[in-house]
Amino acid sequence: MTDENDEHAVRHWIDGAWVGFARTRDSIDPATGEVIGTYADADAEVGRRAVDAADRAFRDGTWRLDPMVRATALSHLADAYDARMPEVIATLCRENGKLRHEAGFEAHFIVRALRFAAGLAVQPHGRVTDTQPGRMAMSIRQPVGVAGIVVPWNSPAYLCVRALAPALAAGCTAVVKMPGQAARTAALMSEILASVPELPSGVVNVVVESGSEVARLLVDSPRVPVISFTGSTATGRLVAQGAAARFKRVGLELGGKTPHLVFADADLEAALATAVQSCTVFAGQFCMTGSRVLVQQEIADAFTADLAARLESVRPGPASDPASQIGPLIDKAAVARVDAAVEAAVASGAKPLVRGGPSTRPELAGGAFYHPTLLAVSDSSLPIVQEETFGPVQTVQVFDTEAEAVALANDTEYGLSACVWTGDADRPVRVARQLDAGLVSVNSWANLTVEFEEGGYKSSGVGRLGGLASVEDFLEHKQITQDYLPQQHG
């Protein structure tokens, strides 16, 4: 859609002002398929304007030099988000398809992350020591410059702040590239940013695009020395390859295939309830979706039968219906993609215990709803086991021993998260230390804590967000040495 006179389209936030663009696109409610508005769709020229503003704010302003101002701004930004939290949740429900409790789950991390980053802003301490008589050495940490932050559509509100908050705490300025599916979330975020007087113009610039021109510009630009990207592993590889040409700092949180390791001595009711939740939250469009269930032989039949019954009874529906238990996928193209992956798995030998698929309920026909699917597999090499499905699909595999469970869990290229279910006091730590995963949740799932580091092993990414390490991608170390002569007497 193109309409140069569409004054109500979501616009970009650049250098403290709203910026339009001739090309606009429709925002779609994934629960109904209805158009809920339009947004200005950025191209490389819009991206360049945003980089110009961020670069100017970094080099000419005092943002990078004043940690207390940064701490105050982040704290006030947390207050501003807190005050508008009902709007954040409502926007995620309407634009992103999340159920209300899911949107609340995403949104509650925002304020916490900002407050934690406010504390980090005043802690960029270096070191100083005398290395020999008459010589002093110090190591200081300085912000690297403009951060390019590329945000995915599946949890746009929090995943933006998760990277932006430590970048600002470190003293960087930023260009945030939001996806078209999250245009209204981007607009609300920009309004909140504009309400914080301690944030100078140009420190944060927000652009929305349906394609990848701005993202490519950020990766290629010599004035953007650090990239923080959250998204698929395939795109993450392209980002890393492009950034390597200029030896940029790159933080990547990519795909995952979270396994539940369910041992016979586990609290099976808790494990079953959480396994269902881990498949249906965000309609399975979550990097930590519990897509693999590994269950010990002696409980496998009963556990699998109960899991199948629970998944079969899950009720799809929109956020507006309190009875809804799973929301829509982001669009109907995603429904077709997920269903094709399931069909291919069945053709390759996977046994459908619950064959979900696109909803056939007439009242949901306009939306992108997909009933959960459960597949029994014995071959770990199948793509449905190895590749991220990004939908409400689970596979079940059976193991005998603890060593076999660990081997099955580690038998993918991913390593973002894992879950260990057991009543044994010693097993959780023993198994967790052997799992190739950046987050291991014991008798729980996706038990995230913003005060601790989050990220992946193997093809699930590099770098960490959250915790004390979250600022490291955005800081440069500089060594300064000085010889000083002893005072001369006589």
C-alpha positions in Angstrom: 0.0 0.0 0.0 1.3 3.5 -0.9 -0.4 6.7 0.3 1.7 9.8 0.7 -1.2 11.6 2.4 -1.8 9.0 5.2 -1.2 11.3 8.1 -2.3 8.6 10.6 0.3 6.0 9.7 2.8 5.0 12.4 5.9 7.1 11.7 9.6 6.8 12.6 11.1 8.5 15.6 14.4 10.1 14.5 16.4 12.8 16.3 13.5 13.6 18.6 10.9 14.1 15.9 8.3 12.1 14.0 9.4 11.3 10.4 7.0 10.0 7.8 7.7 8.2 4.5 5.7 8.0 1.3 5.6 4.2 1.3 3.1 2.8 3.8 1.9 -0.7 4.6 -1.0 -2.2 6.5 -0.9 -3.4 10.1 -2.9 -6.7 10.5 -4.6 -8.2 13.5 -3.4 -11.8 13.3 -6.5 -13.0 15.3 -8.9 -11.7 12.7 -6.9 -10.8 9.6 -8.4 -7.3 9.7 -6.4 -4.1 9.0 -5.9 -2.1 12.2 -3.8 0.7 10.8 -0.9 1.6 8.6 2.8 2.3 9.1 5.5 4.2 7.3 7.8 1.5 5.8 11.5 2.6 6.0 14.1 2.3 3.4 17.9 2.8 3.5 17.5 6.6 3.3 15.5 6.6 6.5 18.1 4.4 8.1 20.8 6.8 7.1 19.0 9.7 8.7 18.7 7.6 11.9 22.4 6.7 11.9 23.3 10.4 11.3 21.2 11.4 14.3 22.6 8.7 16.6 26.2 9.4 15.5 25.8 13.1 16.1 24.2 12.6 19.5 27.1 10.3 20.5 29.9 12.6 19.3 28.6 16.0 20.0 26.5 15.5 23.2 27.4 14.6 26.7 25.3 11.4 26.9 28.4 9.2 26.7 30.2 11.2 29.4 27.5 11.4 32.2 26.6 8.1 33.8 24.3 9.7 36.4 22.2 11.3 33.6 22.0 7.9 32.0 20.9 6.2 35.2 18.3 8.9 35.8 17.0 8.6 32.2 16.7 4.8 32.5 15.0 5.0 35.8 12.5 7.6 34.5 12.0 5.5 31.4 11.0 2.6 33.6 8.5 4.9 35.4 7.1 5.9 32.0 6.7 2.4 30.8 5.1 1.4 34.2 2.5 4.2 33.8 1.5 3.0 30.3 1.7 -0.7 30.9 -2.0 -1.3 30.1 -1.4 0.2 26.7 1.7 -1.9 26.1 -0.3 -5.0 27.0 -3.3 -4.0 24.8 -1.1 -3.3 21.9 0.7 -6.6 22.1 -2.7 -8.4 22.2 -4.1 -6.5 19.2 -1.0 -6.4 17.0 1.0 -9.4 18.1 -1.8 -11.9 18.8 -0.8 -12.6 22.3 -3.3 -13.6 24.9 -3.6 -11.1 27.7 -1.7 -13.0 30.3 1.1 -13.7 27.7 1.3 -10.0 26.9 1.5 -9.3 30.6 4.3 -11.8 31.0 6.3 -10.2 28.3 5.7 -6.6 29.5 6.5 -7.2 33.1 10.2 -7.8 32.2 10.5 -4.3 30.6 10.4 -2.2 33.8 12.6 -4.6 35.6 15.2 -4.6 32.9 15.3 -0.8 32.8 15.7 -0.5 36.5 18.5 -3.0 36.5 20.2 -1.1 33.7 19.9 2.2 35.6 22.1 0.6 38.2 24.6 -0.6 35.6 24.9 2.9 34.2 26.9 4.1 37.2 29.1 1.0 37.4 31.5 1.2 34.4 34.5 0.9 36.8 37.9 0.2 35.4 41.2 -0.5 37.3 44.3 1.4 38.3 47.5 0.3 39.8 51.3 1.1 40.0 52.9 -1.5 37.8 56.4 -0.5 38.9 58.0 2.4 40.7 57.2 5.6 38.9 54.7 4.0 36.5 50.9 4.0 36.8 48.6 2.0 34.6 44.8 2.2 34.3 42.2 0.5 32.3 39.0 2.4 31.6 35.8 1.4 29.8 34.2 3.6 27.2 31.0 3.3 25.1 31.8 2.0 21.6 29.4 4.4 19.8 26.2 3.8 17.9 24.5 0.5 18.6 22.3 -1.0 15.8 19.5 -3.0 17.5 17.5 -5.3 15.3 14.3 -6.5 17.0 12.1 -9.6 16.1 8.3 -9.5 15.9 7.6 -12.4 18.3 8.2 -10.4 21.6 9.0 -6.9 20.3 8.3 -4.9 23.4 10.7 -6.7 25.8 13.3 -7.9 23.3 13.8 -4.3 22.2 14.3 -3.1 25.8 16.5 -6.1 26.7 19.2 -4.8 24.2 18.5 -1.1 24.3 18.7 -0.8 28.1 22.3 -2.0 28.5 23.4 -0.1 25.4 22.1 3.1 26.9 23.6 2.2 30.3 27.0 1.8 28.7 26.7 5.3 27.1 25.9 4.2 23.5 23.3 5.8 21.3 21.1 3.6 19.3 19.2 3.0 16.1 16.4 0.5 16.8 15.0 -1.4 13.8 11.5 -2.6 14.6 9.7 -5.1 12.3 6.5 -4.1 10.4 4.5 -6.6 12.4 5.3 -4.6 15.5 4.7 -1.1 14.1 2.2 0.0 16.8 4.5 -1.3 19.5 7.2 0.8 18.0 5.0 3.9 18.0 4.0 3.4 21.6 7.7 2.9 22.6 8.6 6.1 20.7 5.9 8.0 22.6 7.3 6.7 25.9 10.9 7.6 24.9 9.7 11.1 24.0 8.2 11.6 27.4 11.6 11.3 29.2 13.3 14.7 29.2 16.7 13.2 30.3 16.9 11.4 26.9 18.5 13.9 24.5 17.3 14.0 20.9 19.0 11.4 18.7 20.1 9.2 21.6 17.4 6.6 20.6 16.0 6.5 17.1 13.3 4.1 16.1 12.5 3.0 12.6 10.0 0.5 11.3 10.5 -1.6 8.2 8.9 -4.7 6.6 12.1 -5.7 4.8 15.8 -5.6 5.5 17.2 -2.4 4.0 17.7 -0.7 7.3 19.0 -3.8 8.9 21.6 -4.2 6.1 22.6 -0.6 6.4 23.2 -1.0 10.2 25.4 -4.1 9.6 27.3 -2.4 6.8 27.7 1.1 8.2 31.2 2.0 9.5 29.5 4.4 12.0 27.6 1.6 13.7 30.3 -0.4 15.5 28.1 -2.8 17.4 25.0 -4.9 16.3 22.6 -6.6 18.7 20.3 -9.0 16.8 17.6 -11.3 18.0 16.1 -13.6 15.4 16.6 -16.8 13.4 19.9 -18.6 13.2 19.9 -18.4 9.4 19.6 -14.6 9.5 22.0 -14.4 12.4 24.7 -16.1 10.3 24.2 -13.4 7.6 24.5 -10.6 10.2 27.7 -12.1 11.6 29.2 -12.5 8.1 28.3 -9.0 7.1 29.6 -7.5 10.4 32.9 -9.4 10.1 33.9 -7.2 7.2 34.4 -4.4 9.7 35.2 -6.5 12.7 32.1 -5.2 14.5 30.9 -6.3 17.9 28.0 -8.6 17.4 25.6 -9.9 20.0 23.3 -12.6 18.6 20.4 -14.4 20.3 19.1 -16.9 17.8 17.0 -20.1 17.5 16.4 -22.8 20.0 14.9 -26.4 20.4 14.3 -26.5 24.2 14.1 -30.0 25.5 12.2 -31.1 28.6 14.1 -34.0 30.3 11.4 -35.7 32.3 12.8 -38.4 34.7 10.6 -41.0 36.3 11.0 -39.5 39.8 9.6 -36.1 38.6 6.4 -34.4 39.8 4.6 -35.5 36.7 1.6 -33.3 37.1 3.8 -30.2 37.2 5.8 -31.4 34.3 2.7 -32.1 32.2 1.1 -28.8 32.9 4.3 -26.9 32.1 5.0 -28.9 29.0 1.7 -27.9 27.6 2.3 -24.3 28.5 5.7 -24.3 26.9 4.2 -25.4 23.6 1.3 -23.0 23.6 2.7 -19.7 25.0 3.0 -17.2 22.2 1.5 -20.0 20.0 5.0 -21.6 20.0 6.6 -18.5 18.5 9.2 -18.2 21.2 12.9 -19.0 21.0 12.5 -21.1 24.2 9.4 -23.0 23.2 9.4 -26.4 24.8 9.4 -28.2 21.4 11.1 -31.5 22.5 9.9 -33.8 25.3 12.3 -36.5 26.4 10.7 -38.9 28.8 12.1 -41.8 30.7 11.0 -45.3 29.6 9.1 -46.4 32.7 6.7 -43.5 32.6 6.7 -42.8 28.8 3.4 -44.4 27.9 1.3 -42.8 30.6 3.0 -39.4 30.4 2.7 -39.3 26.6 -1.0 -40.3 26.7 -1.8 -37.6 29.2 0.2 -35.0 27.3 -1.6 -35.8 24.1 -5.0 -35.5 25.8 -4.1 -32.1 27.3 -2.8 -30.7 24.0 -5.8 -32.0 22.1 -8.1 -30.1 24.4 -6.3 -26.7 24.1 -8.8 -24.1 22.9 -7.5 -21.6 20.3 -8.9 -18.1 20.3 -8.2 -14.3 20.4 -7.1 -12.3 23.4 -10.6 -10.8 23.6 -12.1 -14.2 24.6 -11.2 -15.1 28.2 -11.6 -18.8 27.3 -8.8 -18.8 24.8 -5.8 -21.0 25.7 -3.6 -20.3 22.6 -3.5 -17.3 20.4 -2.8 -17.1 16.7 0.4 -17.3 14.8 1.7 -14.1 13.3 0.0 -14.6 9.9 -1.5 -17.3 7.7 1.8 -17.8 5.9 3.2 -19.0 9.2 0.3 -21.4 9.5 1.2 -22.9 6.1 4.9 -23.1 7.0 4.3 -24.9 10.3 1.8 -27.3 8.8 4.2 -28.1 5.9 6.9 -29.0 8.5 4.5 -31.3 10.3 3.4 -33.0 7.1 7.0 -33.6 6.1 7.8 -35.1 9.5 4.9 -37.5 9.3 5.9 -38.5 5.8 9.4 -39.2 7.2 8.2 -41.5 9.9 7.0 -39.4 12.8 3.9 -40.7 14.4 1.1 -38.1 15.0 -0.2 -38.5 18.5 -2.1 -35.3 18.2 -2.5 -34.0 14.6 -3.4 -30.4 15.1 -3.3 -28.0 12.2 -5.1 -24.9 11.0 -8.3 -24.1 12.9 -11.6 -25.2 11.3 -13.8 -23.2 13.6 -15.8 -20.7 11.5 -15.5 -17.9 14.0 -11.7 -18.2 13.7 -11.5 -18.4 9.9 -10.1 -14.9 9.4 -7.2 -15.5 11.9 -4.0 -17.4 11.8 -4.9 -20.1 14.4 -3.1 -23.4 14.6 -4.1 -26.3 17.0 -1.1 -27.9 18.8 0.5 -31.0 17.4 2.3 -33.8 19.2 4.6 -36.2 17.3 6.4 -39.4 18.5 9.8 -39.7 16.9 12.6 -42.2 17.2 15.0 -40.6 14.7 16.8 -37.5 16.1 18.0 -36.6 12.6 14.5 -35.6 11.4 14.2 -31.9 10.6 11.2 -31.6 13.0 13.7 -32.5 15.8 16.7 -30.6 14.4 15.1 -27.4 13.1 13.2 -24.6 14.9 9.5 -25.0 14.0 8.4 -21.7 15.5 4.9 -23.0 16.1 2.9 -25.1 18.6 4.5 -28.5 17.7 6.1 -30.9 20.2 8.1 -34.1 19.6 8.4 -36.9 22.1 11.4 -39.2 22.4 12.0 -41.9 25.0 15.3 -42.6 27.0 16.4 -45.1 29.5 19.4 -43.6 31.3 20.5 -40.2 32.4 23.4 -40.3 30.0 21.1 -41.1 27.2 18.8 -38.2 28.1 21.7 -35.8 28.1 22.9 -37.1 24.7 19.5 -36.7 23.2 19.1 -33.2 24.6 22.4 -32.1 23.2 21.8 -33.7 19.8 20.9 -30.5 17.9 22.8 -27.5 16.7 20.9 -25.3 19.2 21.7 -24.6 22.8 19.5 -21.8 24.1 17.6 -23.5 27.0 16.7 -26.8 28.5 14.5 -28.1 31.4 15.2 -30.8 33.9 12.3 -32.5 35.7 13.3 -34.7 38.7 12.7 -35.2 42.4 16.3 -36.2 42.9 18.2 -33.6 44.9 21.6 -34.1 43.1 20.5 -34.8 39.5 19.6 -31.2 38.5 23.1 -29.7 39.0 24.8 -32.8 37.7 22.7 -32.9 34.5 22.6 -29.1 34.0 26.4 -29.0 33.9 26.4 -31.4 31.0 23.7 -29.7 28.9 24.7 -27.4 26.1 22.3 -24.7 27.0 22.6 -21.1 28.2 19.6 -21.4 30.5 18.7 -24.6 32.4 15.4 -24.4 34.3 15.0 -27.0 37.1 11.4 -28.3 37.6 10.3 -25.3 35.5 10.5 -23.8 32.1 12.0 -20.6 30.7 12.7 -19.4 34.2 14.2 -16.1 33.0 15.8 -13.6 35.4 16.9 -10.3 33.9 19.5 -9.8 36.6 21.5 -12.8 35.3 23.0 -13.4 31.9 20.9 -14.9 29.1 22.1 -16.3 25.8 22.9 -19.4 23.8 25.5 -22.1 23.2 26.4 -23.4 19.7 24.1 -22.0 16.9 21.8 -20.3 19.4 24.1 -17.3 19.4 27.0 -15.4 20.9 27.2 -12.9 23.7 24.9 -12.4 26.6 22.0 -10.0 27.5 20.8 -9.6 31.0 23.0 -9.6 34.1 26.3 -7.8 34.6 27.7 -9.0 31.3 24.9 -7.3 29.3 26.9 -4.1 28.9 30.1 -5.8 27.7 29.2 -5.7 24.0 28.7 -2.0 24.2 31.9 -1.0 26.0 35.5 -0.8 24.9 38.5 -1.2 27.2 41.3 1.3 27.0 44.6 1.1 28.7 46.4 4.3 29.8 49.9 4.3 31.3 51.9 7.2 32.6 55.4 7.4 34.0 55.7 9.8 36.8 59.1 10.8 38.3 59.6 10.6 42.0 59.9 14.0 43.6 63.5 15.2 43.6 64.9 16.3 46.9 67.8 18.5 47.6 
